[in-house]
Amino acid sequence: MNTLYLVQHANALSKEESPQRPLSPPGEKDIWQVAEKLYQSEQVEIAQIWHSTKLRTKQTAQIIKETLELDVPLIEKDCLSPKDEVEPILKEIKGMQQSVMIVGHLPYLKYLASTLINGNLTSEPVSFQQGGIVCLEQLESNSKESSLKWKMRWIQNPT
């Protein structure tokens, strides 16, 4: 794998408005606009879209898939919740040869990006925004020890 797209789900309704917390109308609009910009730029190549078990991530992933006209699977992962450990996904990423989009939550995405870019959970090399997409690119490496070093390539946030 050489490209990883990290997406914080778009704005959702509060628990008081709906216990399942689906996307809010402004959240739907934001993610549609971000995905439309990517579609027009032709910057994105994705083999799979992973999302958490929460409705708002599934809806965000679906809007991106439809807008980008992707014929790729949406894969629900139960290890992408806000406070989950990043190790299980790091192991999957290490063995992949395809670009993947992960639609998830904070602080999980912050920890994942920090681990990939800086090798630890404590730094904040990327600023996430609801409905925003962060593109990470894997750096070339011949050693197994540094094979998970990544850099931020671009960010696309709602306007």
C-alpha atoms as an extended CHARMM CRD file, in Angstrom:
* protein
*
       159  EXT
         1         1  MET       CA              0.0000000000        0.0000000000        0.0000000000  PROA      1               0.0000000000
         2         2  ASN       CA              1.3070000000        3.4620000000       -0.7360000000  PROA      2               0.0000000000
         3         3  THR       CA             -1.6840000000        5.7190000000       -0.0290000000  PROA      3               0.0000000000
         4         4  LEU       CA             -4.0370000000        5.8850000000        2.9360000000  PROA      4               0.0000000000
         5         5  TYR       CA             -7.0240000000        8.2170000000        3.1530000000  PROA      5               0.0000000000
         6         6  LEU       CA             -8.1960000000        9.0470000000        6.6780000000  PROA      6               0.0000000000
         7         7  VAL       CA            -11.6610000000       10.5610000000        6.9470000000  PROA      7               0.0000000000
         8         8  GLN       CA            -13.3000000000       11.9250000000       10.0570000000  PROA      8               0.0000000000
         9         9  HSD       CA            -17.0230000000       11.2980000000        9.7000000000  PROA      9               0.0000000000
        10        10  ALA       CA            -19.1180000000       14.3110000000        8.7780000000  PROA      10              0.0000000000
        11        11  ASN       CA            -21.2160000000       16.2020000000       11.3090000000  PROA      11              0.0000000000
        12        12  ALA       CA            -23.9080000000       14.0550000000       12.9150000000  PROA      12              0.0000000000
        13        13  LEU       CA            -27.0870000000       14.6620000000       14.8660000000  PROA      13              0.0000000000
        14        14  SER       CA            -26.7820000000       14.6760000000       18.6530000000  PROA      14              0.0000000000
        15        15  LYS       CA            -27.8550000000       11.6800000000       20.7710000000  PROA      15              0.0000000000
        16        16  GLU       CA            -30.8320000000       13.7490000000       21.9120000000  PROA      16              0.0000000000
        17        17  GLU       CA            -31.9590000000       14.2640000000       18.3230000000  PROA      17              0.0000000000
        18        18  SER       CA            -31.4010000000       10.6270000000       17.3510000000  PROA      18              0.0000000000
        19        19  PRO       CA            -29.7460000000        7.8680000000       19.4270000000  PROA      19              0.0000000000
        20        20  GLN       CA            -28.1760000000        6.3230000000       16.2800000000  PROA      20              0.0000000000
        21        21  ARG       CA            -26.5340000000        9.6750000000       15.4310000000  PROA      21              0.0000000000
        22        22  PRO       CA            -26.9740000000        9.7310000000       11.6380000000  PROA      22              0.0000000000
        23        23  LEU       CA            -25.3830000000       12.5110000000        9.6090000000  PROA      23              0.0000000000
        24        24  SER       CA            -26.9770000000       15.9130000000        9.9550000000  PROA      24              0.0000000000
        25        25  PRO       CA            -28.1210000000       17.7290000000        6.7950000000  PROA      25              0.0000000000
        26        26  PRO       CA            -25.0880000000       20.0900000000        7.0100000000  PROA      26              0.0000000000
        27        27  GLY       CA            -22.8340000000       17.0350000000        7.5090000000  PROA      27              0.0000000000
        28        28  GLU       CA            -24.2390000000       15.3590000000        4.3930000000  PROA      28              0.0000000000
        29        29  LYS       CA            -23.6720000000       18.5620000000        2.4150000000  PROA      29              0.0000000000
        30        30  ASP       CA            -20.0920000000       18.9230000000        3.7100000000  PROA      30              0.0000000000
        31        31  ILE       CA            -18.9900000000       15.3960000000        2.8340000000  PROA      31              0.0000000000
        32        32  TRP       CA            -20.6770000000       15.5650000000       -0.5480000000  PROA      32              0.0000000000
        33        33  GLN       CA            -18.7930000000       18.8170000000       -1.3260000000  PROA      33              0.0000000000
        34        34  VAL       CA            -15.4360000000       17.3630000000       -0.2120000000  PROA      34              0.0000000000
        35        35  ALA       CA            -15.9880000000       14.2000000000       -2.2540000000  PROA      35              0.0000000000
        36        36  GLU       CA            -17.0780000000       16.2450000000       -5.2780000000  PROA      36              0.0000000000
        37        37  LYS       CA            -13.8290000000       18.2630000000       -5.1170000000  PROA      37              0.0000000000
        38        38  LEU       CA            -11.8560000000       15.0160000000       -5.0810000000  PROA      38              0.0000000000
        39        39  TYR       CA            -13.8660000000       13.6420000000       -7.9850000000  PROA      39              0.0000000000
        40        40  GLN       CA            -13.1180000000       16.7460000000      -10.0570000000  PROA      40              0.0000000000
        41        41  SER       CA             -9.4210000000       16.6660000000       -9.2050000000  PROA      41              0.0000000000
        42        42  GLU       CA             -9.0630000000       12.9620000000      -10.0340000000  PROA      42              0.0000000000
        43        43  GLN       CA             -6.5610000000       12.6270000000       -7.1480000000  PROA      43              0.0000000000
        44        44  VAL       CA             -8.0270000000        9.5720000000       -5.4740000000  PROA      44              0.0000000000
        45        45  GLU       CA             -7.4080000000        5.8990000000       -6.1330000000  PROA      45              0.0000000000
        46        46  ILE       CA             -9.0930000000        3.5960000000       -3.6030000000  PROA      46              0.0000000000
        47        47  ALA       CA             -9.4080000000       -0.2070000000       -3.4870000000  PROA      47              0.0000000000
        48        48  GLN       CA            -11.4680000000       -0.4860000000       -0.2830000000  PROA      48              0.0000000000
        49        49  ILE       CA            -13.2910000000        1.7710000000        2.1540000000  PROA      49              0.0000000000
        50        50  TRP       CA            -13.2460000000        0.7310000000        5.8030000000  PROA      50              0.0000000000
        51        51  HSD       CA            -15.5950000000        2.3040000000        8.3300000000  PROA      51              0.0000000000
        52        52  SER       CA            -16.4950000000        1.8240000000       11.9870000000  PROA      52              0.0000000000
        53        53  THR       CA            -19.7210000000        0.2450000000       13.2070000000  PROA      53              0.0000000000
        54        54  LYS       CA            -21.3200000000        3.6680000000       13.7770000000  PROA      54              0.0000000000
        55        55  LEU       CA            -24.0330000000        4.8130000000       11.3700000000  PROA      55              0.0000000000
        56        56  ARG       CA            -22.4040000000        8.2120000000       10.7580000000  PROA      56              0.0000000000
        57        57  THR       CA            -19.2020000000        6.6070000000        9.4210000000  PROA      57              0.0000000000
        58        58  LYS       CA            -21.1270000000        4.2340000000        7.1760000000  PROA      58              0.0000000000
        59        59  GLN       CA            -23.1430000000        7.1360000000        5.7470000000  PROA      59              0.0000000000
        60        60  THR       CA            -19.9840000000        9.2090000000        5.2270000000  PROA      60              0.0000000000
        61        61  ALA       CA            -18.3120000000        6.2800000000        3.4460000000  PROA      61              0.0000000000
        62        62  GLN       CA            -21.3760000000        5.6860000000        1.2670000000  PROA      62              0.0000000000
        63        63  ILE       CA            -21.5560000000        9.3280000000        0.1540000000  PROA      63              0.0000000000
        64        64  ILE       CA            -17.8550000000        9.2840000000       -0.7650000000  PROA      64              0.0000000000
        65        65  LYS       CA            -18.2160000000        6.0050000000       -2.6600000000  PROA      65              0.0000000000
        66        66  GLU       CA            -21.2210000000        7.2420000000       -4.6430000000  PROA      66              0.0000000000
        67        67  THR       CA            -19.7820000000       10.6830000000       -5.3790000000  PROA      67              0.0000000000
        68        68  LEU       CA            -16.4490000000        9.2780000000       -6.5560000000  PROA      68              0.0000000000
        69        69  GLU       CA            -18.3100000000        6.6090000000       -8.5660000000  PROA      69              0.0000000000
        70        70  LEU       CA            -16.2060000000        3.8820000000       -6.9630000000  PROA      70              0.0000000000
        71        71  ASP       CA            -16.8850000000        0.2000000000       -7.4690000000  PROA      71              0.0000000000
        72        72  VAL       CA            -15.2120000000       -0.8390000000       -4.2100000000  PROA      72              0.0000000000
        73        73  PRO       CA            -16.4420000000       -2.6280000000       -1.1050000000  PROA      73              0.0000000000
        74        74  LEU       CA            -17.5060000000       -0.8100000000        2.0430000000  PROA      74              0.0000000000
        75        75  ILE       CA            -16.0730000000       -2.8800000000        4.8910000000  PROA      75              0.0000000000
        76        76  GLU       CA            -17.3070000000       -2.4450000000        8.4520000000  PROA      76              0.0000000000
        77        77  LYS       CA            -14.5520000000       -2.8950000000       11.0460000000  PROA      77              0.0000000000
        78        78  ASP       CA            -15.2680000000       -3.2200000000       14.7360000000  PROA      78              0.0000000000
        79        79  CYS       CA            -11.7950000000       -1.9310000000       15.6740000000  PROA      79              0.0000000000
        80        80  LEU       CA            -12.2540000000        1.6840000000       14.4780000000  PROA      80              0.0000000000
        81        81  SER       CA            -14.1940000000        3.1340000000       17.4200000000  PROA      81              0.0000000000
        82        82  PRO       CA            -12.9920000000        6.4010000000       18.9770000000  PROA      82              0.0000000000
        83        83  LYS       CA            -10.8810000000        4.8570000000       21.7650000000  PROA      83              0.0000000000
        84        84  ASP       CA             -9.7860000000        1.5890000000       20.1250000000  PROA      84              0.0000000000
        85        85  GLU       CA             -6.1310000000        0.5940000000       19.9190000000  PROA      85              0.0000000000
        86        86  VAL       CA             -4.4770000000        1.3000000000       16.5560000000  PROA      86              0.0000000000
        87        87  GLU       CA             -2.3370000000       -1.8740000000       16.4710000000  PROA      87              0.0000000000
        88        88  PRO       CA             -4.8960000000       -4.1390000000       14.7260000000  PROA      88              0.0000000000
        89        89  ILE       CA             -5.2890000000       -1.6850000000       11.8450000000  PROA      89              0.0000000000
        90        90  LEU       CA             -1.5380000000       -1.0410000000       11.6830000000  PROA      90              0.0000000000
        91        91  LYS       CA             -1.0160000000       -4.7780000000       11.1230000000  PROA      91              0.0000000000
        92        92  GLU       CA             -3.5810000000       -4.7990000000        8.3060000000  PROA      92              0.0000000000
        93        93  ILE       CA             -2.0990000000       -1.7090000000        6.6870000000  PROA      93              0.0000000000
        94        94  LYS       CA              1.4130000000       -3.1620000000        6.7920000000  PROA      94              0.0000000000
        95        95  GLY       CA              0.4030000000       -6.1650000000        4.6990000000  PROA      95              0.0000000000
        96        96  MET       CA             -1.7400000000       -4.3640000000        2.1330000000  PROA      96              0.0000000000
        97        97  GLN       CA             -0.6950000000       -3.5740000000       -1.3990000000  PROA      97              0.0000000000
        98        98  GLN       CA             -3.7160000000       -1.3920000000       -2.2150000000  PROA      98              0.0000000000
        99        99  SER       CA             -4.8240000000        2.0890000000       -1.2280000000  PROA      99              0.0000000000
       100       100  VAL       CA             -7.4780000000        2.1790000000        1.4770000000  PROA      100             0.0000000000
       101       101  MET       CA             -9.8080000000        4.8270000000        2.8610000000  PROA      101             0.0000000000
       102       102  ILE       CA            -10.6220000000        4.6320000000        6.5820000000  PROA      102             0.0000000000
       103       103  VAL       CA            -13.6930000000        6.5140000000        7.7880000000  PROA      103             0.0000000000
       104       104  GLY       CA            -13.6260000000        6.8820000000       11.5420000000  PROA      104             0.0000000000
       105       105  HSD       CA            -13.6170000000        9.0630000000       14.6210000000  PROA      105             0.0000000000
       106       106  LEU       CA            -11.4040000000       11.1480000000       16.8330000000  PROA      106             0.0000000000
       107       107  PRO       CA             -9.2610000000       10.4920000000       18.7640000000  PROA      107             0.0000000000
       108       108  TYR       CA             -8.6810000000        7.2030000000       16.8820000000  PROA      108             0.0000000000
       109       109  LEU       CA             -7.7260000000        8.8290000000       13.5630000000  PROA      109             0.0000000000
       110       110  LYS       CA             -5.3870000000       11.2570000000       15.3490000000  PROA      110             0.0000000000
       111       111  TYR       CA             -3.6010000000        8.3460000000       17.0680000000  PROA      111             0.0000000000
       112       112  LEU       CA             -3.3710000000        6.3610000000       13.8290000000  PROA      112             0.0000000000
       113       113  ALA       CA             -1.9260000000        9.3010000000       11.8760000000  PROA      113             0.0000000000
       114       114  SER       CA              0.5050000000       10.1110000000       14.6700000000  PROA      114             0.0000000000
       115       115  THR       CA              1.7390000000        6.5160000000       14.8430000000  PROA      115             0.0000000000
       116       116  LEU       CA              2.1800000000        6.2780000000       11.0770000000  PROA      116             0.0000000000
       117       117  ILE       CA              3.9490000000        9.6290000000       10.6970000000  PROA      117             0.0000000000
       118       118  ASN       CA              5.9350000000        9.9290000000       13.9360000000  PROA      118             0.0000000000
       119       119  GLY       CA              5.9420000000        6.4360000000       15.4110000000  PROA      119             0.0000000000
       120       120  ASN       CA              4.0630000000        7.4060000000       18.5760000000  PROA      120             0.0000000000
       121       121  LEU       CA              0.5680000000        8.2480000000       19.7990000000  PROA      121             0.0000000000
       122       122  THR       CA              1.3780000000       11.5480000000       21.4800000000  PROA      122             0.0000000000
       123       123  SER       CA              2.1580000000       13.9130000000       18.6240000000  PROA      123             0.0000000000
       124       124  GLU       CA             -0.4610000000       15.6210000000       16.4930000000  PROA      124             0.0000000000
       125       125  PRO       CA              1.0040000000       15.8850000000       12.9880000000  PROA      125             0.0000000000
       126       126  VAL       CA             -2.4230000000       16.2770000000       11.3770000000  PROA      126             0.0000000000
       127       127  SER       CA             -5.4320000000       18.4090000000       12.2330000000  PROA      127             0.0000000000
       128       128  PHE       CA             -8.6800000000       16.5840000000       11.4880000000  PROA      128             0.0000000000
       129       129  GLN       CA            -12.0100000000       18.2280000000       10.7410000000  PROA      129             0.0000000000
       130       130  GLN       CA            -15.4410000000       16.6190000000       10.5160000000  PROA      130             0.0000000000
       131       131  GLY       CA            -16.0290000000       15.6480000000        6.9100000000  PROA      131             0.0000000000
       132       132  GLY       CA            -12.3770000000       16.2240000000        6.0420000000  PROA      132             0.0000000000
       133       133  ILE       CA            -10.0210000000       13.8290000000        4.2830000000  PROA      133             0.0000000000
       134       134  VAL       CA             -6.3180000000       13.4800000000        5.0540000000  PROA      134             0.0000000000
       135       135  CYS       CA             -4.1560000000       11.6990000000        2.4820000000  PROA      135             0.0000000000
       136       136  LEU       CA             -1.0480000000        9.9280000000        3.7690000000  PROA      136             0.0000000000
       137       137  GLU       CA              1.6330000000        8.5130000000        1.5190000000  PROA      137             0.0000000000
       138       138  GLN       CA              4.0100000000        5.7210000000        2.5110000000  PROA      138             0.0000000000
       139       139  LEU       CA              7.6780000000        6.5890000000        2.2340000000  PROA      139             0.0000000000
       140       140  GLU       CA             10.0220000000        4.2910000000        0.3560000000  PROA      140             0.0000000000
       141       141  SER       CA             12.0580000000        2.0680000000        2.6420000000  PROA      141             0.0000000000
       142       142  ASN       CA             14.2020000000       -1.0320000000        2.3730000000  PROA      142             0.0000000000
       143       143  SER       CA             14.2530000000       -1.8460000000        6.0710000000  PROA      143             0.0000000000
       144       144  LYS       CA             11.3930000000       -3.6730000000        7.7810000000  PROA      144             0.0000000000
       145       145  GLU       CA             11.7600000000       -1.5140000000       10.8820000000  PROA      145             0.0000000000
       146       146  SER       CA             10.8820000000        1.7090000000        9.0870000000  PROA      146             0.0000000000
       147       147  SER       CA              8.3940000000        0.2330000000        6.6230000000  PROA      147             0.0000000000
       148       148  LEU       CA              5.4890000000        2.0520000000        8.2890000000  PROA      148             0.0000000000
       149       149  LYS       CA              6.8240000000        5.5880000000        7.8900000000  PROA      149             0.0000000000
       150       150  TRP       CA              4.3620000000        7.8880000000        6.2340000000  PROA      150             0.0000000000
       151       151  LYS       CA              4.0300000000       11.5560000000        5.3350000000  PROA      151             0.0000000000
       152       152  MET       CA              0.9920000000       13.7490000000        4.8730000000  PROA      152             0.0000000000
       153       153  ARG       CA              0.3730000000       14.4050000000        1.1850000000  PROA      153             0.0000000000
       154       154  TRP       CA             -2.7190000000       16.6450000000        1.3010000000  PROA      154             0.0000000000
       155       155  ILE       CA             -5.8470000000       17.5760000000        3.2750000000  PROA      155             0.0000000000
       156       156  GLN       CA             -9.2710000000       18.3680000000        1.8730000000  PROA      156             0.0000000000
       157       157  ASN       CA            -11.6950000000       19.9180000000        4.3810000000  PROA      157             0.0000000000
       158       158  PRO       CA            -15.2260000000       21.2380000000        3.9300000000  PROA      158             0.0000000000
       159       159  THR       CA            -15.3630000000       24.9170000000        3.0240000000  PROA      159             0.0000000000
